[in-house]
Structures are given as structure tokens and as C-alpha cells.
């Protein structure tokens, strides 16, 4: 891992100085047009075997609403046929996604697509300044220590070794290295923030000016916590996929802005509501800049909360974040907790052993007491009603995947049996 991370960062830094990512970025952060969307669809139909049956559907013009929505189960066994014939096969290589939606998928890239897809993350980092010294609170270290030099002004800080006993070591090392930006999984950042709040109140990291979070759901409540623990530090939540079909970001507690030049996005109403007038919508997207493996009306299985004006105020989860109540109905796992309920909670995970049963596993501080337990149970009953038997379980730790992510929800049964 050490060599691959260093090599990746070395190549990325060289690529930053080429014309490819610069041109790509101009398109990605620009506005899309109906002509760009039509061109993307026609490119997919002309160049990718998977879309050959779409020719009749666009014979009289491109109307996205007339095209089918495709999802992972539709393409899991034929994703190679979605690759453009215009890309020589020796330039195509495969990556298997981690399957955070419950369904791993083979996606395909080329060297040029790699250069293009790095353009937006680098643009996000540039909002914090130049020549950043970045602490990466996401990846394994391979040197048996909690910190490891990742090369190119990146240092890996293991989320696996972070706890109350090691917190001061992390703080001292970040200060010694003059870390001024963190690149994090939100789950790891929240553990870091809660440990800091318990010991210091607010962050003692004097050089820190920006935090870029990605690859996991980052709730508004958690963002509020981070803003309190790291006052004056800009927070950016970057939303995207390995499929490179759409991309968005939010600063601090602001709404999400989708890059329409990157991908065209539709919000399909699920009928679910939050706070009575906020819609829960699936994000369905069509590739614009991804020409090697384009996706047309791809149901991402990600869900967003839209206010009455259509603003995306939160990305609330994936289909893998859905639960089954005692009546056999599939509903979103939306836990609406009071902030005081989690004041002594360091980390949490939702667990469903069977339909109609709901448990929250919590890692807590020494100050956690019966009042905290009672408030959490009250919040569960408020959120889930009488459709679930609710339980709070205190645990020592919550496992992470091989890539360092934490699953928000674990189920002991297949939700497909109820859909």
C-alpha cells in the first residue's frame, strides 16, 4: 500500500501540470446544456454495445425521460459492454468497487480518464490554499505505527489506531508535521472530533485550515459537531462515485452544488418525506465527461433530501441504508436525534438482526449514563415509531472494512427478499 499510495500521488502531482486535467476541469465546473446531454447520449449509443438497443429510442431526438433507468443489478454481469469501442483495449483497465451499496461492480478506466477524474478533488483542495501539508485520516499504515509518510506532502494517519489513549500522539505529530489540511472519512473525523471535544473542548491544531471529507455520508449534525470542535476551519464534503457519473460538494452547512458539466442529475421522488415538506429523492445521473464508460440515467441508489425550493440540503444515504419494519415494509434508516443525546457517544452504527428489530451500537465515553441511554431510546422511538423494537448496545469498537470505511448499517438478512 505504501508504494501504491506514493506512486499514485507522484503521478497525480505530475499530471496536475499537464493540459488534460486543466481542460477537463473547465468542462466539469462549467454549466451543461441540452446539446451536451444529447451529445453524451449519442456517444454512448454509437460507441458502447450495451446501449445499441437505444437507437430506436433516440431516433426522433433525445428525451431522457423516455430512456430506462439502469441500476447495478441491471449491469453487474455486462459492465464491460458499456466501455467505448473507441478506446483501445490495451488502454482499458478494470477496478472493482467496494460494494458499499451491497453490490460490487466492475468499472473501467483509461489513463486519460484517471487524469480527468483527479481534476475535481484537486480543485477542492485548492480552496484551502496552495502547497498543502495533508493528513490523510482514511488509510491503513503499513509500518506498525499510527502515522506514515505517504509522499508528496501527504501523511497517513491510521483511523484504526485512533482512540483516547493515542489521541495526544496524533495531535503532537500533526503539529510537528505542520498539517494544514485533513482528507478524511467522515466516520473517522467524527471519532477524532469527539475525542478532542472530550479532552480539549476545541481543536488545538493551530495550522489546520481545511478539511475535505468524502466516500461516506456526512450528516448535518456531524458537520455541526466538526464546526464547533474545529472553529474557523473550512469543511468541504465531496460527493461522487467510482462510476464517475455525477459529482457535488457542500461547504460547511451549505447546500450541495452538483457540477452539471460533469454529469446531468435528476432527482426521482421516492414519496418519503422529512420534516413534512422535504422530499427524499433518488439521485439518477447521466455521464457527460466520462466518455470511456458512460452511464445513461444511472440510478445511483443514493438518496438526497430536497427542501421545498428544490435545494439539496443533505445526502442522507444509500439503498444499503434502508431497513425493514415489522410489517415487512422497506423504509429509509433516518435517525433524527437530539444533539444532547449523543454528547457522550464517540461512534455509532445501526444494526438490524431481523425485520422489525433495530439496534444502535455505540462506542461511548466514561461519562455515558442512564440519561444518555434513555434519550437515545426516546430518539429511536421518535424516528422509527412503533414499527420497530429498539435497542441501544454499548460496544468497545466498531469494525471497519479493508479500505478503512465504516458501514453505517449492518443487516443480517437480504433486503431484496422484501422489495
C-alpha positions as CSV (number, residue, x, y, z in Angstrom):
1,X,0.0,0.0,0.0
2,X,2.8,2.4,0.8
3,X,4.3,2.2,-2.7
4,X,1.0,2.4,-4.4
5,X,-0.1,5.5,-2.5
6,X,3.3,7.2,-3.1
7,X,3.2,6.3,-6.7
8,X,-0.3,7.5,-7.1
9,X,0.4,10.8,-5.5
10,X,3.6,11.2,-7.6
11,X,1.8,10.6,-10.8
12,X,-1.1,12.9,-9.7
13,X,1.3,15.7,-9.0
14,X,3.0,15.4,-12.3
15,X,-0.4,15.2,-14.1
16,X,-1.5,18.4,-12.5
17,X,0.9,20.3,-14.7
18,X,-0.4,18.8,-17.9
19,X,-3.2,20.2,-20.1
20,X,-5.5,17.2,-19.8
21,X,-6.8,17.8,-16.2
22,X,-6.9,21.6,-16.8
23,X,-9.2,21.2,-19.8
24,X,-11.3,18.6,-18.0
25,X,-11.8,20.8,-15.0
26,X,-13.0,23.7,-17.2
27,X,-15.7,21.4,-18.6
28,X,-16.6,19.8,-15.3
29,X,-17.1,23.0,-13.3
30,X,-18.9,24.7,-16.2
31,X,-22.7,24.6,-16.9
32,X,-24.2,21.8,-19.0
33,X,-26.5,22.4,-21.9
34,X,-29.1,20.3,-23.7
35,X,-26.7,19.9,-26.6
36,X,-24.0,18.5,-24.2
37,X,-26.5,16.0,-22.8
38,X,-27.7,14.9,-26.2
39,X,-24.1,14.5,-27.4
40,X,-23.3,12.3,-24.4
41,X,-26.2,10.1,-25.0
42,X,-25.5,9.7,-28.7
43,X,-21.8,9.0,-28.0
44,X,-22.9,6.2,-25.6
45,X,-25.3,4.7,-28.2
46,X,-22.8,4.9,-31.1
47,X,-19.8,3.6,-29.2
48,X,-20.9,1.2,-26.4
49,X,-22.5,-2.2,-27.3
50,X,-24.7,-2.0,-24.1
51,X,-26.7,0.9,-25.5
52,X,-27.2,-0.4,-29.0
53,X,-30.9,-1.0,-28.3
54,X,-31.3,2.7,-27.5
55,X,-31.0,3.7,-31.2
56,X,-34.8,3.5,-31.8
57,X,-35.5,5.4,-28.6
58,X,-33.5,8.4,-29.8
59,X,-34.3,8.3,-33.5
60,X,-36.6,11.3,-33.2
61,X,-34.4,13.1,-30.7
62,X,-33.0,12.6,-27.2
63,X,-35.7,12.7,-24.4
64,X,-34.1,11.4,-21.3
65,X,-37.4,10.7,-19.6
66,X,-38.1,8.1,-22.4
67,X,-35.0,6.2,-21.6
68,X,-34.9,3.5,-18.9
69,X,-33.3,3.9,-15.6
70,X,-30.5,1.4,-15.1
71,X,-29.1,0.2,-11.8
72,X,-26.3,-2.0,-10.7
73,X,-28.3,-5.2,-10.8
74,X,-29.0,-4.5,-14.5
75,X,-25.4,-4.1,-15.5
76,X,-23.4,-6.2,-13.0
77,X,-22.8,-9.0,-15.5
78,X,-22.3,-6.9,-18.6
79,X,-20.5,-3.8,-17.5
80,X,-17.6,-4.4,-20.0
81,X,-20.1,-3.9,-22.8
82,X,-20.6,-0.3,-21.5
83,X,-17.0,0.6,-22.5
84,X,-16.5,2.7,-25.6
85,X,-15.1,0.9,-28.7
86,X,-13.1,4.0,-29.4
87,X,-10.7,3.2,-26.5
88,X,-8.0,0.6,-27.5
89,X,-8.4,-2.5,-25.2
90,X,-4.7,-2.2,-24.1
91,X,-5.6,1.2,-22.6
92,X,-8.6,-0.1,-20.6
93,X,-8.1,-1.4,-17.1
94,X,-10.6,-2.5,-14.5
95,X,-11.4,-1.6,-10.9
96,X,-13.9,-3.5,-8.8
97,X,-15.8,-1.2,-6.5
98,X,-16.0,-1.9,-2.8
99,X,-19.8,-2.6,-3.0
100,X,-20.9,-0.1,-0.3
101,X,-24.4,-0.4,-1.8
102,X,-24.2,-4.1,-1.3
103,X,-23.4,-4.8,-5.0
104,X,-19.7,-4.7,-6.2
105,X,-19.3,-3.5,-9.8
106,X,-16.5,-3.7,-12.3
107,X,-15.8,-0.2,-13.6
108,X,-13.3,0.6,-16.4
109,X,-10.8,3.5,-16.8
110,X,-8.2,4.7,-19.2
111,X,-5.0,6.7,-18.4
112,X,-6.8,9.8,-19.7
113,X,-9.9,9.2,-17.6
114,X,-7.7,8.9,-14.5
115,X,-6.2,12.3,-15.2
116,X,-9.6,13.8,-15.7
117,X,-11.2,12.3,-12.6
118,X,-8.5,13.7,-10.3
119,X,-9.2,17.2,-11.5
120,X,-12.2,17.9,-9.3
121,X,-10.7,16.6,-6.0
122,X,-7.6,18.7,-6.7
123,X,-9.8,21.7,-7.3
124,X,-11.5,21.1,-3.9
125,X,-8.1,21.0,-2.2
126,X,-7.2,24.3,-3.9
127,X,-10.0,26.0,-1.9
128,X,-7.8,25.6,1.2
129,X,-4.7,27.1,-0.4
130,X,-1.5,26.0,-2.1
131,X,1.4,23.7,-1.1
132,X,-0.8,22.0,1.5
133,X,0.6,19.6,4.0
134,X,-2.2,16.9,4.1
135,X,-3.0,14.5,6.8
136,X,-5.0,11.5,5.4
137,X,-7.3,10.0,8.1
138,X,-8.6,7.2,5.8
139,X,-6.0,4.6,5.0
140,X,-4.1,1.8,6.7
141,X,-0.5,2.4,7.7
142,X,2.0,-0.5,6.9
143,X,4.8,0.4,9.3
144,X,3.1,-0.7,12.5
145,X,2.8,3.0,13.6
146,X,-0.2,5.3,13.6
147,X,1.5,7.7,11.1
148,X,3.3,7.1,7.8
149,X,4.9,9.3,5.2
150,X,2.8,8.9,2.0
151,X,5.0,11.1,-0.1
152,X,4.2,14.4,-2.0
153,X,3.3,16.3,1.2
154,X,0.8,13.6,2.3
155,X,1.0,11.7,5.7
156,X,-1.2,8.8,6.5
157,X,-2.8,8.7,10.0
158,X,-4.4,5.4,10.7
159,X,-8.1,5.5,11.8
160,X,-7.7,2.1,13.2
161,X,-5.3,3.1,15.9
162,X,-7.1,6.3,17.0
163,X,-8.6,6.2,20.5
164,X,-8.4,8.1,23.8
165,X,-5.0,6.6,24.6
166,X,-3.4,7.6,21.3
167,X,-5.2,11.0,20.7
168,X,-2.3,13.1,22.1
169,X,0.2,11.3,19.9
170,X,-1.9,12.1,16.8
171,X,-2.2,15.8,17.9
172,X,1.5,16.2,18.6
173,X,2.5,14.5,15.3
174,X,0.1,16.7,13.2
175,X,1.5,19.8,14.9
176,X,5.1,18.6,14.3
177,X,4.4,18.0,10.6
178,X,2.5,21.3,10.4
179,X,-0.5,19.6,8.9
180,X,-2.8,22.3,7.5
181,X,-5.4,20.1,5.7
182,X,-7.1,16.9,6.5
183,X,-8.5,14.4,4.0
184,X,-10.9,12.1,5.9
185,X,-13.6,9.6,6.0
186,X,-16.4,11.3,7.9
187,X,-16.7,8.4,10.4
188,X,-13.0,8.7,11.3
189,X,-13.3,12.5,11.5
190,X,-16.2,12.3,13.9
191,X,-14.3,10.0,16.2
192,X,-11.4,12.4,16.1
193,X,-13.6,15.3,16.9
194,X,-15.5,13.7,19.8
195,X,-12.2,12.6,21.4
196,X,-10.9,16.2,21.0
197,X,-14.0,17.7,22.4
198,X,-13.9,15.4,25.4
199,X,-10.3,16.2,26.2
200,X,-9.7,19.8,24.9
201,X,-13.1,21.3,24.2
202,X,-11.9,22.6,20.8
203,X,-9.1,21.6,18.5
204,X,-5.5,22.5,19.5
205,X,-4.3,22.1,15.8
206,X,-3.1,25.6,15.1
207,X,-2.1,25.1,11.5
208,X,-5.3,23.4,10.3
209,X,-7.4,25.5,7.8
210,X,-9.4,22.9,5.8
211,X,-11.0,19.5,6.0
212,X,-12.0,17.6,2.9
213,X,-14.4,14.7,3.6
214,X,-15.5,12.1,1.0
215,X,-16.6,8.5,0.4
216,X,-19.1,8.3,3.3
217,X,-22.3,10.0,4.3
218,X,-21.6,13.2,6.2
219,X,-24.7,14.3,8.1
220,X,-25.6,17.9,9.0
221,X,-25.5,17.0,12.7
222,X,-21.9,15.7,12.3
223,X,-20.9,18.7,10.3
224,X,-22.2,21.0,13.1
225,X,-20.1,19.0,15.6
226,X,-17.0,19.4,13.4
227,X,-17.6,23.2,13.1
228,X,-17.7,23.5,16.8
229,X,-14.6,21.4,17.5
230,X,-12.6,23.0,14.6
231,X,-13.8,26.6,14.7
232,X,-12.7,28.7,11.7
233,X,-11.7,25.6,9.7
234,X,-13.5,25.3,6.3
235,X,-15.2,21.9,5.7
236,X,-15.9,20.5,2.3
237,X,-18.0,17.4,1.7
238,X,-17.3,15.9,-1.7
239,X,-19.9,13.5,-3.1
240,X,-19.1,11.3,-6.1
241,X,-18.8,7.7,-7.3
242,X,-16.3,5.2,-8.8
243,X,-18.6,5.3,-11.8
244,X,-17.8,9.0,-12.3
245,X,-21.4,9.7,-13.3
246,X,-22.0,12.8,-11.2
247,X,-20.2,14.9,-8.5
248,X,-21.2,17.5,-6.0
249,X,-19.9,19.4,-3.0
250,X,-21.1,21.3,0.0
251,X,-19.2,23.8,2.2
252,X,-19.8,23.8,5.9
253,X,-23.6,23.6,6.4
254,X,-24.4,24.9,2.9
255,X,-26.5,23.2,0.2
256,X,-24.9,20.7,-2.2
257,X,-23.9,22.1,-5.6
258,X,-23.8,19.5,-8.4
259,X,-21.3,20.0,-11.2
260,X,-23.7,19.9,-14.2
261,X,-20.8,19.9,-16.6
262,X,-19.6,16.6,-15.0
263,X,-22.9,14.9,-15.2
264,X,-26.6,15.6,-15.6
265,X,-28.7,14.9,-12.5
266,X,-32.3,14.0,-12.0
267,X,-34.0,13.7,-8.6
268,X,-36.6,11.0,-8.6
269,X,-39.1,11.4,-5.8
270,X,-39.5,8.3,-3.6
271,X,-42.6,9.5,-1.8
272,X,-40.7,9.6,1.5
273,X,-40.8,12.9,3.5
274,X,-38.5,14.5,6.1
275,X,-40.0,17.3,8.3
276,X,-43.2,17.0,6.3
277,X,-42.2,19.1,3.3
278,X,-38.7,17.8,2.5
279,X,-38.6,15.2,-0.3
280,X,-36.4,12.1,-0.3
281,X,-35.2,11.6,-3.9
282,X,-33.0,9.0,-5.6
283,X,-30.1,10.6,-7.5
284,X,-30.3,9.5,-11.1
285,X,-27.4,10.7,-13.3
286,X,-26.2,10.7,-16.9
287,X,-22.4,11.0,-17.6
288,X,-21.2,14.0,-19.6
289,X,-17.4,13.9,-19.1
290,X,-17.0,10.2,-18.6
291,X,-16.6,9.0,-22.2
292,X,-14.8,5.7,-21.7
293,X,-17.7,4.1,-19.7
294,X,-20.7,6.4,-20.0
295,X,-23.8,5.9,-17.8
296,X,-27.2,6.9,-19.1
297,X,-29.9,7.5,-16.5
298,X,-28.0,5.6,-13.9
299,X,-29.9,5.0,-10.6
300,X,-27.1,5.6,-8.1
301,X,-29.1,4.1,-5.2
302,X,-28.1,7.2,-3.3
303,X,-30.7,9.4,-1.8
304,X,-30.9,13.1,-1.2
305,X,-33.1,15.4,0.9
306,X,-34.5,18.3,-1.0
307,X,-36.2,21.3,0.6
308,X,-39.4,22.9,-0.7
309,X,-37.3,25.1,-3.1
310,X,-35.5,22.1,-4.6
311,X,-32.2,22.7,-2.9
312,X,-30.2,19.6,-1.9
313,X,-29.6,20.2,1.8
314,X,-28.4,16.7,2.6
315,X,-27.3,13.4,1.1
316,X,-28.9,11.0,3.5
317,X,-27.8,7.5,2.5
318,X,-27.9,4.7,0.1
319,X,-30.3,1.8,-0.5
320,X,-27.9,-0.2,1.8
321,X,-29.1,2.3,4.4
322,X,-32.7,1.1,4.2
323,X,-34.3,-1.1,6.9
324,X,-37.4,-3.4,7.1
325,X,-40.1,-2.8,9.7
326,X,-42.2,-5.4,11.5
327,X,-44.8,-5.1,8.7
328,X,-42.2,-6.1,6.0
329,X,-42.1,-2.6,4.5
330,X,-38.7,-1.2,3.4
331,X,-38.1,2.3,4.8
332,X,-35.1,4.7,5.0
333,X,-32.9,4.4,8.1
334,X,-33.4,8.1,9.1
335,X,-32.4,8.6,12.7
336,X,-33.3,12.1,13.9
337,X,-31.5,12.5,17.2
338,X,-31.2,15.5,19.6
339,X,-27.6,16.7,19.9
340,X,-27.6,16.2,23.7
341,X,-28.4,12.5,23.1
342,X,-25.0,11.9,21.6
343,X,-22.9,14.2,23.8
344,X,-21.1,11.1,25.3
345,X,-21.1,9.0,22.1
346,X,-17.8,8.6,20.2
347,X,-19.0,6.4,17.4
348,X,-22.2,4.6,16.3
349,X,-23.6,2.0,13.8
350,X,-27.1,0.8,13.1
351,X,-27.7,-2.9,13.2
352,X,-30.8,-4.9,12.2
353,X,-30.8,-8.6,13.1
354,X,-34.3,-9.2,11.7
355,X,-37.2,-7.2,10.3
356,X,-38.9,-5.1,12.9
357,X,-35.8,-5.1,15.2
358,X,-33.4,-2.1,15.3
359,X,-30.3,-1.7,17.4
360,X,-27.8,1.2,17.6
361,X,-24.3,0.1,18.6
362,X,-22.5,2.9,20.3
363,X,-18.9,3.5,21.5
364,X,-19.1,5.8,24.4
365,X,-17.0,7.9,26.8
366,X,-16.7,7.2,30.6
367,X,-19.4,9.9,31.2
368,X,-22.1,7.9,29.3
369,X,-25.0,7.2,31.7
370,X,-28.6,6.1,32.1
371,X,-29.9,9.5,31.0
372,X,-27.9,9.2,27.7
373,X,-29.3,5.7,27.2
374,X,-32.8,6.9,27.8
375,X,-32.5,9.9,25.4
376,X,-31.2,7.7,22.6
377,X,-34.0,5.3,23.0
378,X,-36.5,8.2,23.0
379,X,-34.9,9.4,19.8
380,X,-35.2,5.9,18.2
381,X,-38.9,5.7,19.1
382,X,-39.4,9.2,17.7
383,X,-37.6,8.3,14.5
384,X,-38.9,4.8,13.9
385,X,-42.3,4.8,15.6
386,X,-43.9,1.6,16.7
387,X,-42.7,-0.3,13.7
388,X,-39.5,-1.5,15.4
389,X,-38.3,-3.0,18.7
390,X,-35.5,-0.6,19.6
391,X,-32.3,-1.3,21.5
392,X,-29.1,0.6,22.4
393,X,-26.0,-1.6,22.8
394,X,-22.7,-0.2,24.1
395,X,-19.6,-1.8,22.3
396,X,-15.9,-1.4,22.6
397,X,-15.3,-0.7,18.9
398,X,-16.9,-0.8,15.5
399,X,-15.2,-2.7,12.7
400,X,-14.1,-1.1,9.5
401,X,-13.8,-2.5,6.0
402,X,-10.4,-3.5,4.5
403,X,-10.4,0.0,2.9
404,X,-10.9,1.8,6.2
405,X,-14.6,2.7,5.7
406,X,-17.2,2.1,8.4
407,X,-20.6,0.7,7.3
408,X,-23.4,2.9,8.5
409,X,-25.8,0.0,8.7
410,X,-25.4,-3.8,9.1
411,X,-28.2,-6.2,8.3
412,X,-28.2,-10.0,9.0
413,X,-30.7,-10.6,6.2
414,X,-31.1,-9.8,2.5
415,X,-33.3,-6.7,1.9
416,X,-34.1,-8.0,-1.6
417,X,-36.5,-10.5,-0.1
418,X,-38.7,-7.6,0.9
419,X,-38.5,-5.4,-2.2
